[in-house]
Amino acid sequence: MLTVHADQVVPMASLFEELWGEDIPRSANTTVQTYILHLRNLIGAALDQSSTDGPVDAKRVLVTYPGGYLLDTMGGRVDVREFDRLAALGHRAREMGDYDAASRHFNDALAVWRGRALVDVQTGPLLEVESHRLEEARLNVLDRRIDADLRLGRHHELLGELAGLVGRYRTHEGLHAHLMLALYRSGRRGEAIDVYRRMRTGLVNELGLEPSPGLRRLQHAILMSDRRLAEVGTEAAALDRAG
C-alpha cells in the first residue's frame, strides 16, 4: 500500500481496510504500528548497507503523519511512475503521428514490467483494485504499441506475439483485429478469417455476444480484399473501429 501510493499519505483507515476488510480487530492500530516498526527496521538496515555518509534515519523514509504514513522516495525511481511516464510519452508521440517514437516509448514502458502487477503480494480489497488498474494500463500500452508497429509495416514480426496474445485474451477484439490485419498483410487471408470465426465463437459461447460492428467491418474488408488494408499507415480507421 505504501509503495503503490509512494510520496502520498496513506490513511490508517485505508491500511485497516486493506489488511482486514470490514472485520477490523480492536488491536488494529497497535498491529499496524508494529508492522511499521518492522518495516523501518528493514529500511534502516538497507540504508546502512548502501549509505556512504553514515546511517540514515528510517523515519525519514517511512514518515508518520497525523492519521497515516507516507513512504518518501526522496526522488528515487518507482516502477509504476516510470511506466506511467514512458506510456505518456508514447501516447503523445502517437497523437503526433510519430509511430516510430511511439513504439519505442511503449516498448520501454512495457520493459519496466516483470510479470503481473503485485503478483507476489496477498492483496486485499484496495490493492486488488489497483492491481486490476495496472493490468488494464499495461494491456492498453501493449495494444497501442502493436498498433504503432503495424502502422510501420512490421506485420511479419508481430505474428508470433499476436498468436500468443489472442490465446491468452480470447475476447479482446482489438488484439484479434491486429492479428487479422497482420495475417492478411502476410498473404494469409484464410487464416485471418479463421481468427475472426474463432473470436466470434468464443464471444457467443462465453459471453452471449456478437463481435462489434468494427470487427465485422474488418472481416468484410478482408473478405473483399479491400486495398486500403494493405497500405501501411492507413489501417487506423479499421483498427480503431474494431477495438
C-alpha positions as CSV (number, residue, x, y, z in Angstrom):
1,M,0.0,0.0,0.0
2,L,2.8,2.4,0.9
3,T,4.8,1.8,-2.3
4,V,1.8,1.8,-4.6
5,H,1.0,5.2,-3.1
6,A,4.6,6.4,-2.7
7,D,5.1,10.0,-1.7
8,Q,1.4,10.2,-0.6
9,V,0.0,9.9,2.9
10,V,-1.9,6.5,3.2
11,P,-4.6,6.9,5.9
12,M,-4.8,4.4,8.7
13,A,-8.3,3.7,7.6
14,S,-7.1,2.5,4.2
15,L,-4.5,0.3,5.8
16,F,-7.1,-1.2,8.1
17,E,-9.4,-1.9,5.1
18,E,-6.7,-3.4,3.0
19,L,-5.5,-5.7,5.9
20,W,-8.8,-6.8,7.4
21,G,-11.7,-5.6,5.1
22,E,-14.8,-5.0,7.2
23,D,-13.7,-7.2,10.1
24,I,-11.3,-4.8,11.7
25,P,-10.0,-6.0,15.1
26,R,-9.7,-3.9,18.2
27,S,-5.9,-4.3,18.1
28,A,-5.7,-2.9,14.5
29,N,-4.0,0.3,15.5
30,T,-1.3,-1.4,17.6
31,T,-0.8,-4.1,15.0
32,V,-0.2,-1.6,12.2
33,Q,2.2,0.3,14.4
34,T,4.1,-3.0,14.9
35,Y,4.2,-3.6,11.1
36,I,5.5,-0.1,10.6
37,L,8.3,-0.7,13.2
38,H,9.3,-3.9,11.4
39,L,9.4,-2.1,8.0
40,R,11.5,0.7,9.5
41,N,14.0,-1.8,10.8
42,L,14.3,-3.4,7.3
43,I,14.6,0.0,5.7
44,G,17.2,1.1,8.2
45,A,19.3,-2.0,7.6
46,A,19.1,-1.5,3.9
47,L,20.1,2.2,4.2
48,D,23.0,1.4,6.5
49,Q,24.4,-1.1,3.9
50,S,24.0,1.3,1.0
51,S,24.9,4.6,2.6
52,T,28.5,6.0,2.4
53,D,27.7,9.0,4.5
54,G,26.8,7.2,7.7
55,P,23.4,5.9,8.9
56,V,20.2,7.4,7.7
57,D,17.1,7.6,9.9
58,A,14.4,5.2,8.5
59,K,11.8,7.5,9.9
60,R,12.8,10.0,7.2
61,V,11.8,7.4,4.6
62,L,8.7,5.9,6.3
63,V,7.2,9.0,7.7
64,T,4.5,9.3,10.3
65,Y,1.7,11.8,9.6
66,P,-1.4,12.6,11.6
67,G,-3.8,9.7,10.7
68,G,-1.4,7.8,8.4
69,Y,2.0,7.1,6.9
70,L,4.0,8.2,3.9
71,L,6.8,6.4,2.1
72,D,9.2,9.1,0.9
73,T,11.1,8.0,-2.2
74,M,13.4,11.1,-1.9
75,G,13.4,11.4,-5.7
76,G,14.1,7.8,-6.3
77,R,12.7,5.7,-9.2
78,V,9.3,3.9,-8.7
79,D,8.4,1.4,-11.4
80,V,4.8,2.5,-11.5
81,R,5.6,6.1,-12.1
82,E,8.3,5.2,-14.7
83,F,5.8,3.1,-16.6
84,D,3.2,6.0,-16.5
85,R,5.8,8.5,-17.7
86,L,7.0,6.4,-20.6
87,A,3.4,5.5,-21.6
88,A,2.5,9.1,-21.6
89,L,5.4,9.8,-24.0
90,G,4.2,7.1,-26.2
91,H,0.7,8.4,-26.3
92,R,1.9,11.9,-27.1
93,A,4.1,10.6,-30.0
94,R,1.2,8.6,-31.3
95,E,-1.1,11.6,-31.3
96,M,1.6,13.5,-33.3
97,G,1.8,10.7,-35.9
98,D,5.4,9.7,-34.9
99,Y,4.7,6.0,-34.7
100,D,8.4,5.0,-34.6
101,A,8.9,7.1,-31.4
102,A,5.6,5.8,-30.0
103,S,6.6,2.2,-30.5
104,R,10.0,2.9,-28.7
105,H,8.4,4.6,-25.8
106,F,5.7,1.9,-25.4
107,N,8.3,-0.8,-25.6
108,D,10.3,1.0,-22.8
109,A,7.2,1.3,-20.7
110,L,6.5,-2.5,-21.1
111,A,10.1,-3.3,-20.2
112,V,9.5,-2.0,-16.7
113,W,7.2,-4.9,-16.0
114,R,8.3,-8.3,-14.6
115,G,5.1,-10.4,-14.7
116,R,1.7,-9.4,-13.4
117,A,1.3,-6.4,-11.1
118,L,1.7,-7.3,-7.3
119,V,1.9,-11.0,-8.3
120,D,3.8,-11.8,-5.1
121,V,1.5,-9.9,-2.8
122,Q,-1.5,-11.2,-0.9
123,T,-3.9,-8.4,-2.0
124,G,-6.8,-7.1,0.0
125,P,-9.8,-5.1,-1.5
126,L,-7.9,-1.9,-2.2
127,L,-4.8,-3.4,-3.7
128,E,-6.9,-5.7,-5.8
129,V,-8.5,-2.7,-7.5
130,E,-5.0,-1.2,-8.0
131,S,-3.7,-4.4,-9.5
132,H,-6.5,-4.5,-11.9
133,R,-6.0,-0.9,-12.9
134,L,-2.3,-1.5,-13.6
135,E,-3.0,-4.6,-15.7
136,E,-5.5,-2.6,-17.8
137,A,-3.0,0.1,-18.2
138,R,-0.3,-2.4,-19.3
139,L,-2.7,-4.1,-21.8
140,N,-3.7,-0.7,-23.2
141,V,0.0,0.2,-23.8
142,L,0.6,-3.2,-25.4
143,D,-2.3,-2.7,-27.7
144,R,-1.1,0.8,-28.7
145,R,2.5,-0.5,-29.3
146,I,1.2,-3.2,-31.6
147,D,-0.9,-0.6,-33.4
148,A,2.2,1.6,-33.9
149,D,4.2,-1.4,-35.2
150,L,1.5,-2.3,-37.7
151,R,1.5,1.3,-39.0
152,L,5.2,0.9,-39.5
153,G,4.8,-2.2,-41.6
154,R,6.1,-4.7,-39.1
155,H,3.3,-7.2,-39.6
156,H,5.6,-10.2,-40.2
157,E,7.4,-9.6,-36.9
158,L,4.2,-9.4,-34.9
159,L,2.6,-12.7,-36.0
160,G,4.1,-14.9,-33.2
161,E,3.5,-12.4,-30.5
162,L,-0.1,-11.8,-31.5
163,A,-0.8,-15.5,-31.8
164,G,0.1,-15.9,-28.2
165,L,-1.8,-12.8,-27.0
166,V,-5.1,-13.8,-28.6
167,G,-4.7,-17.2,-27.0
168,R,-4.4,-15.5,-23.6
169,Y,-7.0,-12.8,-24.2
170,R,-9.7,-14.7,-26.1
171,T,-12.3,-12.0,-26.1
172,H,-10.1,-8.9,-26.7
173,E,-11.3,-7.7,-30.0
174,G,-8.5,-5.2,-30.6
175,L,-5.8,-7.8,-30.4
176,H,-7.8,-10.1,-32.7
177,A,-8.1,-7.2,-35.1
178,H,-4.4,-6.7,-35.0
179,L,-3.7,-10.4,-35.8
180,M,-6.3,-10.5,-38.6
181,L,-4.6,-7.5,-40.2
182,A,-1.1,-8.9,-39.7
183,L,-2.1,-12.2,-41.3
184,Y,-3.9,-10.5,-44.2
185,R,-0.8,-8.4,-44.9
186,S,1.4,-11.5,-44.8
187,G,-0.7,-13.1,-47.5
188,R,-2.7,-15.4,-45.2
189,R,-6.2,-14.2,-45.8
190,G,-7.8,-17.5,-45.0
191,E,-6.1,-17.6,-41.6
192,A,-7.2,-14.1,-40.9
193,I,-10.8,-15.0,-41.5
194,D,-10.4,-18.1,-39.3
195,V,-9.2,-15.8,-36.4
196,Y,-12.5,-13.9,-36.8
197,R,-14.5,-17.1,-36.7
198,R,-12.8,-18.4,-33.6
199,M,-13.2,-15.0,-31.9
200,R,-16.9,-15.0,-32.7
201,T,-17.4,-18.5,-31.4
202,G,-15.7,-17.5,-28.2
203,L,-17.8,-14.4,-27.7
204,V,-21.0,-16.2,-28.4
205,N,-20.3,-19.2,-26.2
206,E,-18.7,-17.4,-23.3
207,L,-20.5,-14.0,-23.2
208,G,-23.5,-14.5,-25.5
209,L,-22.3,-11.5,-27.6
210,E,-21.7,-11.0,-31.3
211,P,-18.5,-9.3,-32.4
212,S,-18.6,-5.5,-32.5
213,P,-19.6,-3.7,-35.7
214,G,-15.9,-2.6,-36.2
215,L,-14.6,-6.1,-36.1
216,R,-17.3,-7.2,-38.5
217,R,-16.3,-4.4,-40.9
218,L,-12.7,-5.5,-40.7
219,Q,-13.8,-9.1,-41.6
220,H,-15.8,-7.8,-44.5
221,A,-12.9,-5.7,-45.7
222,I,-10.6,-8.8,-45.6
223,L,-13.2,-10.9,-47.5
224,M,-13.4,-8.2,-50.2
225,S,-9.6,-7.7,-50.2
226,D,-10.0,-4.0,-49.6
227,R,-6.9,-2.4,-51.0
228,R,-6.7,0.1,-48.1
229,L,-5.8,-2.7,-45.7
230,A,-2.5,-3.3,-47.5
231,E,-1.5,0.3,-47.3
232,V,1.0,0.8,-44.4
233,G,0.0,3.5,-42.0
234,T,-3.6,3.7,-43.2
235,E,-5.2,0.9,-41.1
236,A,-6.1,3.2,-38.2
237,A,-9.8,3.5,-39.0
238,A,-10.4,-0.2,-39.3
239,L,-8.4,-1.0,-36.2
240,D,-9.9,1.8,-34.1
241,R,-13.4,0.8,-35.0
242,A,-12.5,-2.7,-34.0
243,G,-11.0,-2.0,-30.6
